[in-house]
Amino acid sequence: MNDDIRARVTELPIDDAAVRAAVDSPECGAVVMFHGVIRNHDGGEGVRALDYSAHPEAERFLAAVVADEQRRTGLRLAAVHRIGSLRIGDAALVAAASAAHRAEAFAAIERLVERIKAEVPIWKRQHLEAGTSEWVGL
């Protein structure tokens, strides 16, 4: 990931090291990484896989959220969201925040992830162990 690119939507597996590199800075004593991974259950039902779909402008929305949070906090932030078919254990979202101190990095990453979930038009379809599927969060 280029240092100038702090937001990406991709069908490829997420490169954790690249996300971290996008926020690295010698002034920062804390780097907080968030990995949103596919789990094998939801609401008491077994999940075998997920499909993520995105609006054609999803990356623009993601970039706007990251840029807005960078302006608000003054911190270095990055986020990459994966789309397509994902299996249990795959990372769907990797985000990073770096700051001089850990408290502000933790707070920034939590707010960033919540905003991504609420504002970026990416949808998930769960494939359940029972053989059915359902859209989540629509």
C-alpha positions in Angstrom: 0.0 0.0 0.0 1.4 3.4 -1.0 1.8 5.8 2.0 -0.5 8.2 0.2 -3.3 5.6 -0.1 -5.0 5.2 3.2 -8.3 3.6 2.1 -8.8 0.6 -0.2 -11.6 -1.8 -1.2 -10.2 -5.0 -2.7 -11.0 -8.5 -3.7 -7.5 -9.6 -2.7 -6.4 -10.9 0.7 -5.4 -7.9 2.9 -1.7 -7.2 3.4 -1.5 -6.4 7.2 2.0 -5.1 6.9 1.0 -2.6 4.2 -1.9 -1.3 6.3 0.6 -0.8 9.2 3.2 0.8 6.9 0.6 3.4 5.8 0.4 4.8 9.4 4.0 4.3 10.5 5.7 7.4 11.8 8.7 8.0 14.0 6.6 10.4 16.1 4.1 7.7 17.0 4.6 5.5 20.1 1.4 3.5 19.5 0.1 1.6 16.5 -3.3 -0.1 17.0 -4.5 -2.6 14.4 -8.0 -3.9 14.1 -8.6 -7.2 12.2 -12.3 -8.0 11.5 -12.2 -11.7 10.7 -14.9 -14.1 9.6 -16.3 -16.2 12.5 -18.1 -19.5 12.3 -21.3 -18.4 14.0 -23.9 -15.6 14.2 -27.0 -15.4 16.2 -26.8 -19.0 17.4 -26.4 -20.4 13.9 -23.3 -21.9 12.2 -21.7 -19.8 9.4 -19.6 -21.5 6.7 -18.7 -18.5 4.6 -19.6 -14.9 3.7 -19.8 -12.9 0.5 -19.2 -9.1 0.6 -20.6 -6.9 -2.1 -19.8 -3.2 -2.5 -21.4 -0.2 -4.2 -19.2 1.0 -7.1 -18.3 4.1 -5.1 -17.5 2.2 -1.8 -13.8 3.0 -2.0 -14.6 6.7 -2.3 -16.9 6.5 0.8 -14.2 4.7 2.7 -11.6 7.3 1.8 -13.9 10.1 2.9 -14.4 8.4 6.3 -10.7 7.9 6.8 -9.9 11.4 5.7 -12.6 12.9 7.9 -11.3 11.0 10.9 -7.7 12.0 10.2 -8.8 15.7 10.1 -10.8 15.3 13.3 -8.1 13.5 15.3 -4.9 14.6 13.6 -3.8 11.0 13.7 -2.5 8.7 10.9 -5.3 6.2 9.9 -5.7 3.5 7.2 -8.4 1.0 6.4 -8.7 -1.8 3.8 -12.0 -3.7 3.3 -12.2 -6.9 1.4 -15.1 -7.9 -0.9 -16.0 -11.2 -2.6 -16.2 -14.6 -1.2 -14.5 -15.1 2.2 -14.0 -18.1 4.4 -13.9 -18.6 8.2 -10.7 -16.9 9.5 -10.3 -14.5 6.5 -9.9 -10.8 7.3 -12.7 -8.7 6.0 -11.5 -5.4 7.4 -8.0 -4.3 8.6 -7.7 -0.8 10.0 -4.8 0.9 11.7 -4.3 4.1 13.8 -1.0 5.5 15.0 -0.6 8.2 17.7 1.9 9.4 20.2 0.1 7.5 22.9 -2.0 4.4 23.1 -5.3 5.9 24.5 -5.8 8.1 21.5 -4.9 5.4 19.0 -7.4 2.9 20.6 -10.2 5.6 20.6 -9.5 6.5 17.0 -9.5 2.9 15.7 -12.8 2.2 17.5 -14.5 5.3 16.0 -13.1 4.6 12.6 -14.4 1.0 12.5 -17.8 2.1 13.7 -18.0 4.7 11.0 -16.9 2.3 8.3 -19.6 -0.2 9.3 -22.3 2.6 9.4 -21.3 4.7 6.4 -19.5 2.7 3.7 -21.9 0.8 1.3 -20.6 -2.7 1.7 -23.0 -5.5 2.4 -22.5 -9.1 3.6 -24.4 -12.3 2.8 -23.9 -15.1 5.2 -23.9 -18.7 4.1 -25.2 -20.8 7.0 -24.4 -24.4 7.9 -28.1 -25.2 7.5 -27.7 -24.6 3.7 -29.5 -21.3 3.6 -28.1 -17.8 3.2 -29.1 -14.3 4.5 -28.1 -10.7 4.0 -26.9 -9.0 7.1 -27.5 -5.4 8.1 -29.7 -4.4 5.2 
